[in-house]
Amino acid sequence: MFKIKSLPAERGKGDMAWDEKGHSEISQIFISLDRDYFSCIQFQYFENGSLVLSPPYGAYDGHGPTLYTVQFNYPSEFLTRVSGKYTYDHLRSITFTTNKGTYGPYGGNNARHGLELFEFNFNMGENKQFGGFHGLYHSRALRSIGVYINPSATTQTSPGEISESKADVVKLWT
């Protein structure tokens, strides 16, 4: 399993890291917005046959005034792509794509105070390769998000294709 860095990647004063590595069997994602930023994100996943709710990552007082629930048809539906927009200091929008459809975008497509807006795209392919989320948050908001990818050769994916996809990921971040 390898880690794709969270965006935005700069760690600010007071930021705390969060990590859901290995929690790939996602059934729901809860996203909270407060004005122009994400106040909180939380995940529900299957582990050892039971539903588990992750801690909320973001605002110290939990979910903000606007809550979105992204519900997957687990186990037949799984994440294949996470994309969105960010400024140097915060995540601004996020979209989740599965093998069955697209959810979002959630958040805004505008940068506040004239900040430059950047796009990210974590494309994990059509096989079940998502390996979990990670990122940064502080007491008021979710700051960044990244993913883990678990490349595995299947009857549909040759080792050469996995090798090429790793090279594409490296090219994307260098």
Secondary structure as GFF3:
##gff-version 3
##sequence-region A 1 174
A	DSSP	beta_strand	2	7	.	.	.	ID=ss1
A	DSSP	beta_strand	16	19	.	.	.	ID=ss2
A	DSSP	beta_strand	26	34	.	.	.	ID=ss3
A	DSSP	beta_strand	37	47	.	.	.	ID=ss4
A	DSSP	beta_strand	50	53	.	.	.	ID=ss5
A	DSSP	beta_strand	57	58	.	.	.	ID=ss6
A	DSSP	beta_strand	66	71	.	.	.	ID=ss7
A	DSSP	beta_strand	79	86	.	.	.	ID=ss8
A	DSSP	beta_strand	91	98	.	.	.	ID=ss9
A	DSSP	beta_strand	102	107	.	.	.	ID=ss10
A	DSSP	three_ten_helix	112	114	.	.	.	ID=ss11
A	DSSP	beta_strand	118	123	.	.	.	ID=ss12
A	DSSP	beta_strand	130	137	.	.	.	ID=ss13
A	DSSP	beta_strand	142	149	.	.	.	ID=ss14
A	DSSP	alpha_helix	159	173	.	.	.	ID=ss15
###
